[in-house]
Amino acid sequence: MSNLDGILRVVGLPDLHAGKIPVGLAVETRNIIYPHIIGNDIGCGITLFNFY
């Protein structure tokens, strides 16, 4: 992913797992949009809770 044109940063999240396009990552780009990075499990995610 980091070798694609316009990619500034790639961050792996706790649910990161391999696939055709890795699932569980956030990608920062400049001047380009890669629709295929969204992947096939959009809506699958993680939740962050803050307990005091």
ModelCIF file with pLDDT and N, C-alpha, C, O atoms, coordinates in Angstrom:
data_MODEL
#
_entry.id   MODEL 
#
_entity.id                         1 
_entity.type                       polymer 
_entity.pdbx_number_of_molecules   1 
#
_entity_poly.entity_id                      1 
_entity_poly.type                           'polypeptide(L)' 
_entity_poly.nstd_linkage                   no 
_entity_poly.nstd_monomer                   no 
_entity_poly.pdbx_seq_one_letter_code       MSNLDGILRVVGLPDLHAGKIPVGLAVETRNIIYPHIIGNDIGCGITLFNFY 
_entity_poly.pdbx_seq_one_letter_code_can   MSNLDGILRVVGLPDLHAGKIPVGLAVETRNIIYPHIIGNDIGCGITLFNFY 
_entity_poly.pdbx_strand_id                 A 
#
loop_
_entity_poly_seq.entity_id 
_entity_poly_seq.num 
_entity_poly_seq.mon_id 
_entity_poly_seq.hetero 
1 1  MET n 
1 2  SER n 
1 3  ASN n 
1 4  LEU n 
1 5  ASP n 
1 6  GLY n 
1 7  ILE n 
1 8  LEU n 
1 9  ARG n 
1 10 VAL n 
1 11 VAL n 
1 12 GLY n 
1 13 LEU n 
1 14 PRO n 
1 15 ASP n 
1 16 LEU n 
1 17 HIS n 
1 18 ALA n 
1 19 GLY n 
1 20 LYS n 
1 21 ILE n 
1 22 PRO n 
1 23 VAL n 
1 24 GLY n 
1 25 LEU n 
1 26 ALA n 
1 27 VAL n 
1 28 GLU n 
1 29 THR n 
1 30 ARG n 
1 31 ASN n 
1 32 ILE n 
1 33 ILE n 
1 34 TYR n 
1 35 PRO n 
1 36 HIS n 
1 37 ILE n 
1 38 ILE n 
1 39 GLY n 
1 40 ASN n 
1 41 ASP n 
1 42 ILE n 
1 43 GLY n 
1 44 CYS n 
1 45 GLY n 
1 46 ILE n 
1 47 THR n 
1 48 LEU n 
1 49 PHE n 
1 50 ASN n 
1 51 PHE n 
1 52 TYR n 
#
_struct_asym.id          A 
_struct_asym.entity_id   1 
#
loop_
_ma_qa_metric.id 
_ma_qa_metric.mode 
_ma_qa_metric.name 
_ma_qa_metric.software_group_id 
_ma_qa_metric.type 
1 global pLDDT . pLDDT 
2 local  pLDDT . pLDDT 
#
_ma_qa_metric_global.metric_id      1 
_ma_qa_metric_global.metric_value   78.69 
_ma_qa_metric_global.model_id       1 
_ma_qa_metric_global.ordinal_id     1 
#
loop_
_ma_qa_metric_local.label_asym_id 
_ma_qa_metric_local.label_comp_id 
_ma_qa_metric_local.label_seq_id 
_ma_qa_metric_local.metric_id 
_ma_qa_metric_local.metric_value 
_ma_qa_metric_local.model_id 
_ma_qa_metric_local.ordinal_id 
A MET 1  2 75.00 1 1  
A SER 2  2 74.00 1 2  
A ASN 3  2 83.00 1 3  
A LEU 4  2 86.00 1 4  
A ASP 5  2 92.00 1 5  
A GLY 6  2 93.00 1 6  
A ILE 7  2 91.00 1 7  
A LEU 8  2 92.00 1 8  
A ARG 9  2 90.00 1 9  
A VAL 10 2 87.00 1 10 
A VAL 11 2 87.00 1 11 
A GLY 12 2 83.00 1 12 
A LEU 13 2 79.00 1 13 
A PRO 14 2 77.00 1 14 
A ASP 15 2 75.00 1 15 
A LEU 16 2 79.00 1 16 
A HIS 17 2 77.00 1 17 
A ALA 18 2 76.00 1 18 
A GLY 19 2 70.00 1 19 
A LYS 20 2 72.00 1 20 
A ILE 21 2 72.00 1 21 
A PRO 22 2 75.00 1 22 
A VAL 23 2 77.00 1 23 
A GLY 24 2 79.00 1 24 
A LEU 25 2 80.00 1 25 
A ALA 26 2 82.00 1 26 
A VAL 27 2 85.00 1 27 
A GLU 28 2 89.00 1 28 
A THR 29 2 90.00 1 29 
A ARG 30 2 92.00 1 30 
A ASN 31 2 92.00 1 31 
A ILE 32 2 91.00 1 32 
A ILE 33 2 87.00 1 33 
A TYR 34 2 84.00 1 34 
A PRO 35 2 81.00 1 35 
A HIS 36 2 77.00 1 36 
A ILE 37 2 76.00 1 37 
A ILE 38 2 69.00 1 38 
A GLY 39 2 61.00 1 39 
A ASN 40 2 60.00 1 40 
A ASP 41 2 61.00 1 41 
A ILE 42 2 60.00 1 42 
A GLY 43 2 61.00 1 43 
A CYS 44 2 63.00 1 44 
A GLY 45 2 62.00 1 45 
A ILE 46 2 66.00 1 46 
A THR 47 2 72.00 1 47 
A LEU 48 2 72.00 1 48 
A PHE 49 2 81.00 1 49 
A ASN 50 2 87.00 1 50 
A PHE 51 2 89.00 1 51 
A TYR 52 2 81.00 1 52 
#
loop_
_atom_site.group_PDB 
_atom_site.id 
_atom_site.type_symbol 
_atom_site.label_atom_id 
_atom_site.label_alt_id 
_atom_site.label_comp_id 
_atom_site.label_asym_id 
_atom_site.label_entity_id 
_atom_site.label_seq_id 
_atom_site.pdbx_PDB_ins_code 
_atom_site.Cartn_x 
_atom_site.Cartn_y 
_atom_site.Cartn_z 
_atom_site.occupancy 
_atom_site.B_iso_or_equiv 
_atom_site.pdbx_formal_charge 
_atom_site.auth_seq_id 
_atom_site.auth_comp_id 
_atom_site.auth_asym_id 
_atom_site.auth_atom_id 
_atom_site.pdbx_PDB_model_num 
ATOM 1   N N  . MET A 1 1  ? 0.817   -1.190  0.000  1.00 75.00 ? 1  MET A N  1 
ATOM 2   C CA . MET A 1 1  ? 0.000   0.000   0.000  1.00 75.00 ? 1  MET A CA 1 
ATOM 3   C C  . MET A 1 1  ? 0.864   1.257   0.000  1.00 75.00 ? 1  MET A C  1 
ATOM 4   O O  . MET A 1 1  ? 0.572   2.210   -0.723 1.00 75.00 ? 1  MET A O  1 
ATOM 5   N N  . SER A 1 2  ? 1.916   1.265   0.799  1.00 74.00 ? 2  SER A N  1 
ATOM 6   C CA . SER A 1 2  ? 2.723   2.482   0.931  1.00 74.00 ? 2  SER A CA 1 
ATOM 7   C C  . SER A 1 2  ? 3.480   2.830   -0.348 1.00 74.00 ? 2  SER A C  1 
ATOM 8   O O  . SER A 1 2  ? 4.012   3.935   -0.455 1.00 74.00 ? 2  SER A O  1 
ATOM 9   N N  . ASN A 1 3  ? 3.542   1.924   -1.318 1.00 83.00 ? 3  ASN A N  1 
ATOM 10  C CA . ASN A 1 3  ? 4.230   2.203   -2.581 1.00 83.00 ? 3  ASN A CA 1 
ATOM 11  C C  . ASN A 1 3  ? 3.323   2.822   -3.638 1.00 83.00 ? 3  ASN A C  1 
ATOM 12  O O  . ASN A 1 3  ? 3.811   3.220   -4.696 1.00 83.00 ? 3  ASN A O  1 
ATOM 13  N N  . LEU A 1 4  ? 2.023   2.916   -3.388 1.00 86.00 ? 4  LEU A N  1 
ATOM 14  C CA . LEU A 1 4  ? 1.106   3.535   -4.350 1.00 86.00 ? 4  LEU A CA 1 
ATOM 15  C C  . LEU A 1 4  ? 1.345   5.041   -4.412 1.00 86.00 ? 4  LEU A C  1 
ATOM 16  O O  . LEU A 1 4  ? 1.747   5.651   -3.421 1.00 86.00 ? 4  LEU A O  1 
ATOM 17  N N  . ASP A 1 5  ? 1.097   5.634   -5.572 1.00 92.00 ? 5  ASP A N  1 
ATOM 18  C CA . ASP A 1 5  ? 1.258   7.083   -5.735 1.00 92.00 ? 5  ASP A CA 1 
ATOM 19  C C  . ASP A 1 5  ? 0.328   7.843   -4.803 1.00 92.00 ? 5  ASP A C  1 
ATOM 20  O O  . ASP A 1 5  ? -0.837  7.477   -4.651 1.00 92.00 ? 5  ASP A O  1 
ATOM 21  N N  . GLY A 1 6  ? 0.833   8.890   -4.185 1.00 93.00 ? 6  GLY A N  1 
ATOM 22  C CA . GLY A 1 6  ? 0.020   9.767   -3.360 1.00 93.00 ? 6  GLY A CA 1 
ATOM 23  C C  . GLY A 1 6  ? -0.233  9.290   -1.945 1.00 93.00 ? 6  GLY A C  1 
ATOM 24  O O  . GLY A 1 6  ? -0.906  9.988   -1.187 1.00 93.00 ? 6  GLY A O  1 
ATOM 25  N N  . ILE A 1 7  ? 0.274   8.140   -1.558 1.00 91.00 ? 7  ILE A N  1 
ATOM 26  C CA . ILE A 1 7  ? 0.078   7.630   -0.193 1.00 91.00 ? 7  ILE A CA 1 
ATOM 27  C C  . ILE A 1 7  ? 1.045   8.361   0.741  1.00 91.00 ? 7  ILE A C  1 
ATOM 28  O O  . ILE A 1 7  ? 2.258   8.348   0.529  1.00 91.00 ? 7  ILE A O  1 
ATOM 29  N N  . LEU A 1 8  ? 0.499   8.991   1.764  1.00 92.00 ? 8  LEU A N  1 
ATOM 30  C CA . LEU A 1 8  ? 1.333   9.694   2.741  1.00 92.00 ? 8  LEU A CA 1 
ATOM 31  C C  . LEU A 1 8  ? 1.583   8.847   3.979  1.00 92.00 ? 8  LEU A C  1 
ATOM 32  O O  . LEU A 1 8  ? 2.693   8.801   4.510  1.00 92.00 ? 8  LEU A O  1 
ATOM 33  N N  . ARG A 1 9  ? 0.521   8.176   4.429  1.00 90.00 ? 9  ARG A N  1 
ATOM 34  C CA . ARG A 1 9  ? 0.622   7.419   5.673  1.00 90.00 ? 9  ARG A CA 1 
ATOM 35  C C  . ARG A 1 9  ? -0.357  6.255   5.646  1.00 90.00 ? 9  ARG A C  1 
ATOM 36  O O  . ARG A 1 9  ? -1.473  6.381   5.140  1.00 90.00 ? 9  ARG A O  1 
ATOM 37  N N  . VAL A 1 10 ? 0.067   5.128   6.191  1.00 87.00 ? 10 VAL A N  1 
ATOM 38  C CA . VAL A 1 10 ? -0.802  3.957   6.341  1.00 87.00 ? 10 VAL A CA 1 
ATOM 39  C C  . VAL A 1 10 ? -0.720  3.527   7.802  1.00 87.00 ? 10 VAL A C  1 
ATOM 40  O O  . VAL A 1 10 ? 0.373   3.348   8.340  1.00 87.00 ? 10 VAL A O  1 
ATOM 41  N N  . VAL A 1 11 ? -1.877  3.362   8.443  1.00 87.00 ? 11 VAL A N  1 
ATOM 42  C CA . VAL A 1 11 ? -1.922  2.986   9.858  1.00 87.00 ? 11 VAL A CA 1 
ATOM 43  C C  . VAL A 1 11 ? -2.739  1.712   9.994  1.00 87.00 ? 11 VAL A C  1 
ATOM 44  O O  . VAL A 1 11 ? -3.873  1.641   9.521  1.00 87.00 ? 11 VAL A O  1 
ATOM 45  N N  . GLY A 1 12 ? -2.162  0.705   10.644 1.00 83.00 ? 12 GLY A N  1 
ATOM 46  C CA . GLY A 1 12 ? -2.874  -0.537  10.919 1.00 83.00 ? 12 GLY A CA 1 
ATOM 47  C C  . GLY A 1 12 ? -3.658  -0.413  12.213 1.00 83.00 ? 12 GLY A C  1 
ATOM 48  O O  . GLY A 1 12 ? -3.120  0.015   13.234 1.00 83.00 ? 12 GLY A O  1 
ATOM 49  N N  . LEU A 1 13 ? -4.933  -0.789  12.171 1.00 79.00 ? 13 LEU A N  1 
ATOM 50  C CA . LEU A 1 13 ? -5.810  -0.732  13.336 1.00 79.00 ? 13 LEU A CA 1 
ATOM 51  C C  . LEU A 1 13 ? -5.883  -2.117  13.991 1.00 79.00 ? 13 LEU A C  1 
ATOM 52  O O  . LEU A 1 13 ? -5.412  -3.087  13.398 1.00 79.00 ? 13 LEU A O  1 
ATOM 53  N N  . PRO A 1 14 ? -6.454  -2.237  15.187 1.00 77.00 ? 14 PRO A N  1 
ATOM 54  C CA . PRO A 1 14 ? -6.477  -3.517  15.899 1.00 77.00 ? 14 PRO A CA 1 
ATOM 55  C C  . PRO A 1 14 ? -7.126  -4.673  15.144 1.00 77.00 ? 14 PRO A C  1 
ATOM 56  O O  . PRO A 1 14 ? -6.822  -5.831  15.431 1.00 77.00 ? 14 PRO A O  1 
ATOM 57  N N  . ASP A 1 15 ? -8.005  -4.396  14.196 1.00 75.00 ? 15 ASP A N  1 
ATOM 58  C CA . ASP A 1 15 ? -8.651  -5.484  13.446 1.00 75.00 ? 15 ASP A CA 1 
ATOM 59  C C  . ASP A 1 15 ? -7.946  -5.774  12.117 1.00 75.00 ? 15 ASP A C  1 
ATOM 60  O O  . ASP A 1 15 ? -8.547  -6.371  11.224 1.00 75.00 ? 15 ASP A O  1 
ATOM 61  N N  . LEU A 1 16 ? -6.695  -5.366  11.972 1.00 79.00 ? 16 LEU A N  1 
ATOM 62  C CA . LEU A 1 16 ? -5.937  -5.550  10.731 1.00 79.00 ? 16 LEU A CA 1 
ATOM 63  C C  . LEU A 1 16 ? -5.793  -7.030  10.386 1.00 79.00 ? 16 LEU A C  1 
ATOM 64  O O  . LEU A 1 16 ? -5.368  -7.833  11.216 1.00 79.00 ? 16 LEU A O  1 
ATOM 65  N N  . HIS A 1 17 ? -6.149  -7.377  9.158  1.00 77.00 ? 17 HIS A N  1 
ATOM 66  C CA . HIS A 1 17 ? -5.917  -8.717  8.659  1.00 77.00 ? 17 HIS A CA 1 
ATOM 67  C C  . HIS A 1 17 ? -5.762  -8.686  7.147  1.00 77.00 ? 17 HIS A C  1 
ATOM 68  O O  . HIS A 1 17 ? -6.257  -7.784  6.471  1.00 77.00 ? 17 HIS A O  1 
ATOM 69  N N  . ALA A 1 18 ? -5.070  -9.685  6.636  1.00 76.00 ? 18 ALA A N  1 
ATOM 70  C CA . ALA A 1 18 ? -4.728  -9.726  5.208  1.00 76.00 ? 18 ALA A CA 1 
ATOM 71  C C  . ALA A 1 18 ? -5.938  -10.006 4.340  1.00 76.00 ? 18 ALA A C  1 
ATOM 72  O O  . ALA A 1 18 ? -6.932  -10.580 4.784  1.00 76.00 ? 18 ALA A O  1 
ATOM 73  N N  . GLY A 1 19 ? -5.828  -9.591  3.114  1.00 70.00 ? 19 GLY A N  1 
ATOM 74  C CA . GLY A 1 19 ? -6.846  -9.828  2.101  1.00 70.00 ? 19 GLY A CA 1 
ATOM 75  C C  . GLY A 1 19 ? -6.311  -9.285  0.792  1.00 70.00 ? 19 GLY A C  1 
ATOM 76  O O  . GLY A 1 19 ? -5.151  -8.879  0.717  1.00 70.00 ? 19 GLY A O  1 
ATOM 77  N N  . LYS A 1 20 ? -7.142  -9.272  -0.242 1.00 72.00 ? 20 LYS A N  1 
ATOM 78  C CA . LYS A 1 20 ? -6.702  -8.680  -1.514 1.00 72.00 ? 20 LYS A CA 1 
ATOM 79  C C  . LYS A 1 20 ? -6.243  -7.252  -1.263 1.00 72.00 ? 20 LYS A C  1 
ATOM 80  O O  . LYS A 1 20 ? -5.178  -6.838  -1.720 1.00 72.00 ? 20 LYS A O  1 
ATOM 81  N N  . ILE A 1 21 ? -7.050  -6.517  -0.542 1.00 72.00 ? 21 ILE A N  1 
ATOM 82  C CA . ILE A 1 21 ? -6.667  -5.229  0.034  1.00 72.00 ? 21 ILE A CA 1 
ATOM 83  C C  . ILE A 1 21 ? -6.731  -5.434  1.536  1.00 72.00 ? 21 ILE A C  1 
ATOM 84  O O  . ILE A 1 21 ? -7.755  -5.899  2.036  1.00 72.00 ? 21 ILE A O  1 
ATOM 85  N N  . PRO A 1 22 ? -5.672  -5.104  2.282  1.00 75.00 ? 22 PRO A N  1 
ATOM 86  C CA . PRO A 1 22 ? -5.702  -5.322  3.733  1.00 75.00 ? 22 PRO A CA 1 
ATOM 87  C C  . PRO A 1 22 ? -6.909  -4.644  4.384  1.00 75.00 ? 22 PRO A C  1 
ATOM 88  O O  . PRO A 1 22 ? -7.268  -3.521  4.030  1.00 75.00 ? 22 PRO A O  1 
ATOM 89  N N  . VAL A 1 23 ? -7.515  -5.327  5.318  1.00 77.00 ? 23 VAL A N  1 
ATOM 90  C CA . VAL A 1 23 ? -8.674  -4.819  6.045  1.00 77.00 ? 23 VAL A CA 1 
ATOM 91  C C  . VAL A 1 23 ? -8.195  -4.326  7.405  1.00 77.00 ? 23 VAL A C  1 
ATOM 92  O O  . VAL A 1 23 ? -7.314  -4.939  8.007  1.00 77.00 ? 23 VAL A O  1 
ATOM 93  N N  . GLY A 1 24 ? -8.761  -3.231  7.894  1.00 79.00 ? 24 GLY A N  1 
ATOM 94  C CA . GLY A 1 24 ? -8.403  -2.703  9.200  1.00 79.00 ? 24 GLY A CA 1 
ATOM 95  C C  . GLY A 1 24 ? -7.254  -1.721  9.130  1.00 79.00 ? 24 GLY A C  1 
ATOM 96  O O  . GLY A 1 24 ? -6.348  -1.748  9.963  1.00 79.00 ? 24 GLY A O  1 
ATOM 97  N N  . LEU A 1 25 ? -7.296  -0.858  8.136  1.00 80.00 ? 25 LEU A N  1 
ATOM 98  C CA . LEU A 1 25 ? -6.261  0.159   8.059  1.00 80.00 ? 25 LEU A CA 1 
ATOM 99  C C  . LEU A 1 25 ? -6.862  1.487   7.667  1.00 80.00 ? 25 LEU A C  1 
ATOM 100 O O  . LEU A 1 25 ? -7.956  1.558   7.107  1.00 80.00 ? 25 LEU A O  1 
ATOM 101 N N  . ALA A 1 26 ? -6.129  2.534   7.972  1.00 82.00 ? 26 ALA A N  1 
ATOM 102 C CA . ALA A 1 26 ? -6.491  3.891   7.556  1.00 82.00 ? 26 ALA A CA 1 
ATOM 103 C C  . ALA A 1 26 ? -5.369  4.391   6.657  1.00 82.00 ? 26 ALA A C  1 
ATOM 104 O O  . ALA A 1 26 ? -4.190  4.183   6.945  1.00 82.00 ? 26 ALA A O  1 
ATOM 105 N N  . VAL A 1 27 ? -5.742  5.050   5.569  1.00 85.00 ? 27 VAL A N  1 
ATOM 106 C CA . VAL A 1 27 ? -4.763  5.507   4.592  1.00 85.00 ? 27 VAL A CA 1 
ATOM 107 C C  . VAL A 1 27 ? -4.952  6.994   4.355  1.00 85.00 ? 27 VAL A C  1 
ATOM 108 O O  . VAL A 1 27 ? -6.061  7.446   4.069  1.00 85.00 ? 27 VAL A O  1 
ATOM 109 N N  . GLU A 1 28 ? -3.875  7.753   4.474  1.00 89.00 ? 28 GLU A N  1 
ATOM 110 C CA . GLU A 1 28 ? -3.892  9.186   4.160  1.00 89.00 ? 28 GLU A CA 1 
ATOM 111 C C  . GLU A 1 28 ? -3.264  9.364   2.790  1.00 89.00 ? 28 GLU A C  1 
ATOM 112 O O  . GLU A 1 28 ? -2.159  8.884   2.540  1.00 89.00 ? 28 GLU A O  1 
ATOM 113 N N  . THR A 1 29 ? -3.975  10.063  1.891  1.00 90.00 ? 29 THR A N  1 
ATOM 114 C CA . THR A 1 29 ? -3.470  10.289  0.538  1.00 90.00 ? 29 THR A CA 1 
ATOM 115 C C  . THR A 1 29 ? -3.437  11.775  0.226  1.00 90.00 ? 29 THR A C  1 
ATOM 116 O O  . THR A 1 29 ? -4.039  12.591  0.923  1.00 90.00 ? 29 THR A O  1 
ATOM 117 N N  . ARG A 1 30 ? -2.723  12.103  -0.833 1.00 92.00 ? 30 ARG A N  1 
ATOM 118 C CA . ARG A 1 30 ? -2.705  13.483  -1.313 1.00 92.00 ? 30 ARG A CA 1 
ATOM 119 C C  . ARG A 1 30 ? -2.972  13.474  -2.812 1.00 92.00 ? 30 ARG A C  1 
ATOM 120 O O  . ARG A 1 30 ? -2.279  12.802  -3.575 1.00 92.00 ? 30 ARG A O  1 
ATOM 121 N N  . ASN A 1 31 ? -3.992  14.234  -3.225 1.00 92.00 ? 31 ASN A N  1 
ATOM 122 C CA . ASN A 1 31 ? -4.336  14.437  -4.641 1.00 92.00 ? 31 ASN A CA 1 
ATOM 123 C C  . ASN A 1 31 ? -4.752  13.171  -5.383 1.00 92.00 ? 31 ASN A C  1 
ATOM 124 O O  . ASN A 1 31 ? -4.662  13.124  -6.610 1.00 92.00 ? 31 ASN A O  1 
ATOM 125 N N  . ILE A 1 32 ? -5.203  12.155  -4.671 1.00 91.00 ? 32 ILE A N  1 
ATOM 126 C CA . ILE A 1 32 ? -5.662  10.925  -5.318 1.00 91.00 ? 32 ILE A CA 1 
ATOM 127 C C  . ILE A 1 32 ? -6.614  10.183  -4.378 1.00 91.00 ? 32 ILE A C  1 
ATOM 128 O O  . ILE A 1 32 ? -6.466  10.244  -3.157 1.00 91.00 ? 32 ILE A O  1 
ATOM 129 N N  . ILE A 1 33 ? -7.580  9.489   -4.954 1.00 87.00 ? 33 ILE A N  1 
ATOM 130 C CA . ILE A 1 33 ? -8.501  8.652   -4.180 1.00 87.00 ? 33 ILE A CA 1 
ATOM 131 C C  . ILE A 1 33 ? -8.418  7.240   -4.748 1.00 87.00 ? 33 ILE A C  1 
ATOM 132 O O  . ILE A 1 33 ? -8.482  7.050   -5.962 1.00 87.00 ? 33 ILE A O  1 
ATOM 133 N N  . TYR A 1 34 ? -8.277  6.256   -3.873 1.00 84.00 ? 34 TYR A N  1 
ATOM 134 C CA . TYR A 1 34 ? -8.255  4.848   -4.261 1.00 84.00 ? 34 TYR A CA 1 
ATOM 135 C C  . TYR A 1 34 ? -9.525  4.175   -3.744 1.00 84.00 ? 34 TYR A C  1 
ATOM 136 O O  . TYR A 1 34 ? -9.543  3.706   -2.606 1.00 84.00 ? 34 TYR A O  1 
ATOM 137 N N  . PRO A 1 35 ? -10.595 4.114   -4.554 1.00 81.00 ? 35 PRO A N  1 
ATOM 138 C CA . PRO A 1 35 ? -11.846 3.508   -4.092 1.00 81.00 ? 35 PRO A CA 1 
ATOM 139 C C  . PRO A 1 35 ? -11.702 2.051   -3.668 1.00 81.00 ? 35 PRO A C  1 
ATOM 140 O O  . PRO A 1 35 ? -12.431 1.604   -2.783 1.00 81.00 ? 35 PRO A O  1 
ATOM 141 N N  . HIS A 1 36 ? -10.779 1.291   -4.275 1.00 77.00 ? 36 HIS A N  1 
ATOM 142 C CA . HIS A 1 36 ? -10.627 -0.124  -3.941 1.00 77.00 ? 36 HIS A CA 1 
ATOM 143 C C  . HIS A 1 36 ? -10.041 -0.337  -2.551 1.00 77.00 ? 36 HIS A C  1 
ATOM 144 O O  . HIS A 1 36 ? -10.095 -1.452  -2.032 1.00 77.00 ? 36 HIS A O  1 
ATOM 145 N N  . ILE A 1 37 ? -9.485  0.698   -1.937 1.00 76.00 ? 37 ILE A N  1 
ATOM 146 C CA . ILE A 1 37 ? -8.927  0.561   -0.584 1.00 76.00 ? 37 ILE A CA 1 
ATOM 147 C C  . ILE A 1 37 ? -10.041 0.395   0.448  1.00 76.00 ? 37 ILE A C  1 
ATOM 148 O O  . ILE A 1 37 ? -9.796  -0.113  1.542  1.00 76.00 ? 37 ILE A O  1 
ATOM 149 N N  . ILE A 1 38 ? -11.261 0.818   0.113  1.00 69.00 ? 38 ILE A N  1 
ATOM 150 C CA . ILE A 1 38 ? -12.378 0.690   1.053  1.00 69.00 ? 38 ILE A CA 1 
ATOM 151 C C  . ILE A 1 38 ? -12.593 -0.774  1.431  1.00 69.00 ? 38 ILE A C  1 
ATOM 152 O O  . ILE A 1 38 ? -12.965 -1.070  2.566  1.00 69.00 ? 38 ILE A O  1 
ATOM 153 N N  . GLY A 1 39 ? -12.370 -1.671  0.513  1.00 61.00 ? 39 GLY A N  1 
ATOM 154 C CA . GLY A 1 39 ? -12.487 -3.097  0.821  1.00 61.00 ? 39 GLY A CA 1 
ATOM 155 C C  . GLY A 1 39 ? -13.915 -3.594  0.742  1.00 61.00 ? 39 GLY A C  1 
ATOM 156 O O  . GLY A 1 39 ? -14.837 -2.847  0.414  1.00 61.00 ? 39 GLY A O  1 
ATOM 157 N N  . ASN A 1 40 ? -14.079 -4.875  1.049  1.00 60.00 ? 40 ASN A N  1 
ATOM 158 C CA . ASN A 1 40 ? -15.397 -5.495  0.903  1.00 60.00 ? 40 ASN A CA 1 
ATOM 159 C C  . ASN A 1 40 ? -16.130 -5.654  2.224  1.00 60.00 ? 40 ASN A C  1 
ATOM 160 O O  . ASN A 1 40 ? -17.248 -6.169  2.242  1.00 60.00 ? 40 ASN A O  1 
ATOM 161 N N  . ASP A 1 41 ? -15.546 -5.234  3.311  1.00 61.00 ? 41 ASP A N  1 
ATOM 162 C CA . ASP A 1 41 ? -16.234 -5.371  4.600  1.00 61.00 ? 41 ASP A CA 1 
ATOM 163 C C  . ASP A 1 41 ? -16.466 -4.016  5.255  1.00 61.00 ? 41 ASP A C  1 
ATOM 164 O O  . ASP A 1 41 ? -16.378 -3.886  6.475  1.00 61.00 ? 41 ASP A O  1 
ATOM 165 N N  . ILE A 1 42 ? -16.763 -3.006  4.434  1.00 60.00 ? 42 ILE A N  1 
ATOM 166 C CA . ILE A 1 42 ? -17.040 -1.679  4.983  1.00 60.00 ? 42 ILE A CA 1 
ATOM 167 C C  . ILE A 1 42 ? -18.185 -1.794  5.989  1.00 60.00 ? 42 ILE A C  1 
ATOM 168 O O  . ILE A 1 42 ? -19.189 -2.459  5.732  1.00 60.00 ? 42 ILE A O  1 
ATOM 169 N N  . GLY A 1 43 ? -18.025 -1.159  7.097  1.00 61.00 ? 43 GLY A N  1 
ATOM 170 C CA . GLY A 1 43 ? -19.002 -1.257  8.176  1.00 61.00 ? 43 GLY A CA 1 
ATOM 171 C C  . GLY A 1 43 ? -18.537 -2.204  9.268  1.00 61.00 ? 43 GLY A C  1 
ATOM 172 O O  . GLY A 1 43 ? -19.023 -2.127  10.396 1.00 61.00 ? 43 GLY A O  1 
ATOM 173 N N  . CYS A 1 44 ? -17.606 -3.097  8.955  1.00 63.00 ? 44 CYS A N  1 
ATOM 174 C CA . CYS A 1 44 ? -16.998 -3.948  9.958  1.00 63.00 ? 44 CYS A CA 1 
ATOM 175 C C  . CYS A 1 44 ? -15.957 -3.074  10.653 1.00 63.00 ? 44 CYS A C  1 
ATOM 176 O O  . CYS A 1 44 ? -15.166 -2.419  9.975  1.00 63.00 ? 44 CYS A O  1 
ATOM 177 N N  . GLY A 1 45 ? -15.937 -3.047  11.950 1.00 62.00 ? 45 GLY A N  1 
ATOM 178 C CA . GLY A 1 45 ? -15.004 -2.135  12.573 1.00 62.00 ? 45 GLY A CA 1 
ATOM 179 C C  . GLY A 1 45 ? -14.712 -2.446  14.020 1.00 62.00 ? 45 GLY A C  1 
ATOM 180 O O  . GLY A 1 45 ? -14.971 -3.542  14.516 1.00 62.00 ? 45 GLY A O  1 
ATOM 181 N N  . ILE A 1 46 ? -14.171 -1.458  14.671 1.00 66.00 ? 46 ILE A N  1 
ATOM 182 C CA . ILE A 1 46 ? -13.796 -1.561  16.078 1.00 66.00 ? 46 ILE A CA 1 
ATOM 183 C C  . ILE A 1 46 ? -14.468 -0.421  16.832 1.00 66.00 ? 46 ILE A C  1 
ATOM 184 O O  . ILE A 1 46 ? -14.924 0.548   16.226 1.00 66.00 ? 46 ILE A O  1 
ATOM 185 N N  . THR A 1 47 ? -14.528 -0.537  18.114 1.00 72.00 ? 47 THR A N  1 
ATOM 186 C CA . THR A 1 47 ? -15.127 0.496   18.968 1.00 72.00 ? 47 THR A CA 1 
ATOM 187 C C  . THR A 1 47 ? -14.148 0.845   20.075 1.00 72.00 ? 47 THR A C  1 
ATOM 188 O O  . THR A 1 47 ? -13.479 -0.031  20.624 1.00 72.00 ? 47 THR A O  1 
ATOM 189 N N  . LEU A 1 48 ? -14.069 2.113   20.395 1.00 72.00 ? 48 LEU A N  1 
ATOM 190 C CA . LEU A 1 48 ? -13.216 2.582   21.469 1.00 72.00 ? 48 LEU A CA 1 
ATOM 191 C C  . LEU A 1 48 ? -14.105 3.077   22.605 1.00 72.00 ? 48 LEU A C  1 
ATOM 192 O O  . LEU A 1 48 ? -14.949 3.950   22.401 1.00 72.00 ? 48 LEU A O  1 
ATOM 193 N N  . PHE A 1 49 ? -13.920 2.528   23.785 1.00 81.00 ? 49 PHE A N  1 
ATOM 194 C CA . PHE A 1 49 ? -14.672 2.943   24.967 1.00 81.00 ? 49 PHE A CA 1 
ATOM 195 C C  . PHE A 1 49 ? -13.720 3.637   25.926 1.00 81.00 ? 49 PHE A C  1 
ATOM 196 O O  . PHE A 1 49 ? -12.578 3.208   26.089 1.00 81.00 ? 49 PHE A O  1 
ATOM 197 N N  . ASN A 1 50 ? -14.177 4.696   26.553 1.00 87.00 ? 50 ASN A N  1 
ATOM 198 C CA . ASN A 1 50 ? -13.405 5.398   27.558 1.00 87.00 ? 50 ASN A CA 1 
ATOM 199 C C  . ASN A 1 50 ? -14.138 5.291   28.882 1.00 87.00 ? 50 ASN A C  1 
ATOM 200 O O  . ASN A 1 50 ? -15.163 5.944   29.077 1.00 87.00 ? 50 ASN A O  1 
ATOM 201 N N  . PHE A 1 51 ? -13.629 4.481   29.786 1.00 89.00 ? 51 PHE A N  1 
ATOM 202 C CA . PHE A 1 51 ? -14.245 4.316   31.096 1.00 89.00 ? 51 PHE A CA 1 
ATOM 203 C C  . PHE A 1 51 ? -13.488 5.177   32.101 1.00 89.00 ? 51 PHE A C  1 
ATOM 204 O O  . PHE A 1 51 ? -12.258 5.149   32.149 1.00 89.00 ? 51 PHE A O  1 
ATOM 205 N N  . TYR A 1 52 ? -14.201 5.914   32.875 1.00 81.00 ? 52 TYR A N  1 
ATOM 206 C CA . TYR A 1 52 ? -13.561 6.807   33.848 1.00 81.00 ? 52 TYR A CA 1 
ATOM 207 C C  . TYR A 1 52 ? -13.269 6.080   35.117 1.00 81.00 ? 52 TYR A C  1 
ATOM 208 O O  . TYR A 1 52 ? -12.731 6.668   36.055 1.00 81.00 ? 52 TYR A O  1 
#
